[in-house]
């Protein structure tokens, strides 16, 4: 297929590379320069403007937040103005429910199609084409995207005809992961302060009743205090918790645990942890317990 790909961060670059390896004709665009070189070497075309990436059947966006997706899609010269009738905007970013709804309506009015398909998985899973993809939107449009989704992930799960449903599912999934990270951090702090080997404790958990990937991925990171380099940066996790809370407020659903997680991220940032992996909130419990620091956060410097 002839496609455009916008957003060349850690996830986006890995995904675009897999599409190229699968033989798709890919034109890439990134708002900051210098990130397309490795993909061009594999055969990608580099677009100088967003419109240059909009000549195919599908344009994929993989961007960090609502502001970036809004700018790329709705600004002058963006996707809405540049995609042809019937073309598909395949949004794989983790964005708000409200923005997803807005984009769906805007593309419909423009005679274009919008599919929301956020992913579950870290950069290593993206590189290995092992992402889990949650897709929502017109089923025919999702079917047209199937050759791309099959390259990018190990499984695509259709959640419904309204694109924003996929975004709500993704946000709640990240809320649950953050809740597990906090719970692991508290449990590891308790056994660690009692003198029990933290990594041995995690091995017990993950080889018995807590065998899900979320425990196997984050348990060792918390036990070892290994939060750099960030596979998923803490500000992105914080953003997702805030978006989940916004959706909950709109639907009048109390989420007290999400409120606690929001505060844990704020505590992390207050001590200079913005560049750490989001699993670093799981290291806070050990600090709160007065145990030896399990990770180092850069000290903030101020001016007199």
Secondary structure, 3 states (H helix, E strand, C coil): CEEEEECCCHHHHHHHHHHHHCCCEEEEECCCCCCCHHHHCCCCEECCCHHHHCCCCEEEECCCCHHHHHHHHHCCCCHHHHCCCCCEEEECCCCCHHHHHHHHHHHHHCCCEEEECCEECCHHHHHCCCEEEEEECCHHHHHHHHHHHHHHEEEEEEEECCHHHHHHHHHHHHHHHHHHHHHHHHHHHHHHHCCCCHHHHHHHHHCCCCCCHHHHHHHHHHHHCCCCCCCCEHHHHHHHHHHHHHHHHHHCCCCHHHHHHHHHHHHHHHCCCCCCEHHHHHHHHHHHCCCCCCCCCCCCCCCC
